[in-house]
Amino acid sequence: MKTLLVLAALALIVYHLGAGLYHLVHDRSGERVLQSLTRRIAFSVGLILLVLAGIASGLIEPHGLAG
């Protein structure tokens, strides 16, 4: 379940990145580009906060660096 949530968030981030690129190429006003990239940043920050909350609550266990 956790993996699906993270993958869904990553898919939304990539989608909004692609939407920003599409609007950058096909739209002359920067309004829609700005909206798409703002959403991408918001989803990225949300995903980072979600992972940090999962680590703090013990739902996600980081494995450390190999070595």
C-alpha positions, 0 to 999 in steps of 0.5 A: 500500500505504501509503495502504491501511494509513493508511485501514484505521487511520482506519477502525478509529479511526472504528469505535471512536469509533462503538462508544463512542457506541453504548455511551454511549447504550445501556449504563448502565455506562461500562466498554464506553465506556471500552474503546472510547475507549481503543482509539480513542486507542491506534489514533490514537497508533499511526497517528501513530507509524507516520507518523513512522516512515515519515517518518524512514525515508524511506518517506513524503515530506512535501510541506510547506506551500503558499506 
